[in-house]
Every structure is written in structure tokens, then in C-alpha cells.
């Protein structure tokens, strides 16, 4: 099963609605399962799989545990996926879905997805960020504002789609070290 298949299956399980659904496992049991100190019994696992509400709570606790463990965000990568249709490139999204690059009227805007697990921490820290192309050239560098965005002028002569195609069709978003 690929990573995409696992994500889709998880979304399908957590997104469905079950009449009379309620939290069937308490937070202590879910946290113990997450940290590996106590595996779920067969009945607990079946109850978890049968309760989308409990699955969503498990996901939220896992996100909190990652944030508390100090697993800070290091970088996000993205890929130019569309074939050249002749239309101007308007947006690119990182593979993890955390960032969007918007291109409009000679500007490039980096936007943080407000629903991302690390969004609250990044919004509070307002880090200095850098977006680079596949060869390491800086596309954008700026401090994240309170709305989760930073923007600047498009720095290259070629339009975005053409530029990214010439430079590996990839991009990276990362914090600027030491600043």
C-alpha cells in the first residue's frame, strides 16, 4: 500500500459518519497506544476502527504528541506536476500539503495551510522562510506574517512554469538557518 493509499484510507475511515458515534476509548488508552507503552487489544482496535469520532481524536492526539516531542518542521518539497498546457502557472502545492505557492502579476506568494498540524507553531514563531527551485536558486525569501503568508516579486525573467521546468520541476520551502 502506498503512502497515498494509506492517507486516502485514513480519510475515508475518519470522514465517514456513524449514527450514534461517540468516543469509545479514553485519551489515556489512545496516548498509550501512540507512545507504544500499551498496545490496543483486539476489541479496542475494532472499537477504534468502528468509531470515526475516536479515529479523529487519535489523529489529533498524534499531532499534539509530535508537536510536544519537538519534531519541528524542517522543510517541505513540491513538484511541478502538470504538463505544459500553455496556460500560466497559478499555484504549486508542496507534497505534504502544508504550503502553496501562488503566482500572480509578477508576484509570488507563499501561503501556509491553516489546517496543517504545525500551522499554529509556525504562525506564532513567524519564521524567516526561503523557497528555492530544483537548483537551489532563491525564488522567495521572507518572514511569515500573521496571516500565514509572505510574498515578493517573481525574481526570474522566465515565467514560473517555464522556470521550474528548466530547473528540475521541483521546489523546496524551508526555514532560513541562523536567522
Secondary structure, DSSP 8 states (H G I E B T S, - for coil): --HHHHHHHHHHHHHS--TT----S-HHHHHHHHHTSS---HHHHHHHHH-HHHHHHHHHHHHHHHHHTT----EEEEE--S---SS---EEEBTTSSEEEEEETTEEEEEE-TTSTTHHHHHHHT-EEEEEETT--EEEEEE--TTSEEEEE--SSS-HHHHHHHTTTEEEEEE-TT-
